[in-house]
Amino acid sequence: MKNFFARFIKDEAGATAIEYGLIAALIGVVIILGVKKLGTTLSATFDKVAGNL
């Protein structure tokens, strides 16, 4: 039992998966914010074009 806990504490495989998950979540947030900003800019541009027509 003592050997099991020693191996469990030294095992870092789960930490790597968590790190990859956090990186993926951060990339997702950046993409969402970028698309939202782009959508706002495009909406303003289309409103301006529609107003000029």
Long-range contacts (C-beta under 8 A, 24 or more apart in sequence): none
